[in-house]
């Protein structure tokens, strides 16, 4: 199956922090992929900006090296790469001063979409937004993209939103969360709202519980300074996992428009019931035979920051009353796995006595990574003579196998950047959504700060602390194995 290319209008894209790691690994290679796919118009222009005092030719050399490093050789013909590089320019800018802003203004065209991607520290968001406005660079049609973290707590998130809103309207602001650009995450909405098969069952009458797992096999070495000030709650739960929860639990929007979708997501966050500390497990990996400890990786022997968290949540509305949602995420676990598991209840009456033992029951598994796809676990009769024997089988669909690699291999960033150019905010968080998530998270963080308890230890390469297993066992349930 060949991807249907939807071109975009001519645009000028300015990347602040263009020499940084995120730009090198994700943004610039992603733009090259979209160029290779024919999605980038010939009039498109990409302007890099950073503190480095380099010229356009040197910037092109840096971008070429990044694409050679992060794009497969078969996907970057030399002539195509050189053509892409000709679209690049560079302007040295002092984000906190006045250097370079007039030069940037002259480099931008009058008749194109202007998009500003802030791949920089959140502490620079306000200063850049202000200078884009005061120097007359931003227009009423311009778009500004900001990376997470969107604050450290509710107060700082509100301050960031206010700083941006002084110079841009809400419909111009794109708060990017790369998890929402994953093919399977977007397919979750299609699965629920474009089919009549699942939505009638998508409620507490038929669903026993939901598990959301984002497990990483690596630790925090190399980014320990940031992570130790953040932890799993701020780094993953408050944003990535919260977004997945919203898409699972939200009501059908009246129409598929950005604000209609985001209105329903905000309602889910506001419907979350208070969480008891007894329903939260915070863990921290310790030293293993071949691995260092969290203390070593963050260079803080007294750290009380969690590298793992599991929790039980309840959505207080008619659809989900009585159905718990279990969230877990952690570093240095057994495997790299991200999935949503919707576990259905057993039939109300068992007509197969003594034949259902050991059966796990119906489940819909939505795999986000590494093998994006959907699995539906069902019970059938075991083939062959000898009476009615039941067994479980999985109907499995890998997106790559079903639709082809060319449709599924796109990185989340390249999808989201093209959505920004098109002006589609559906997969981007609104300001009130960010603040609602922090308003939910802040009391939990404050409660365990007050309790001053150390996270429980777990071994690197394990599934997490034993206490997380007990969290499930209290309700007579089990986590799905990580890496199963």
Order of alpha helices (4+ residues) and beta strands (2+ residues): beta-alpha-beta-alpha-alpha-beta-alpha-beta-alpha-beta-alpha-beta-alpha-beta-alpha-alpha-alpha-beta-alpha-beta-beta-beta-beta-beta-beta-alpha-alpha-alpha-alpha-beta-alpha
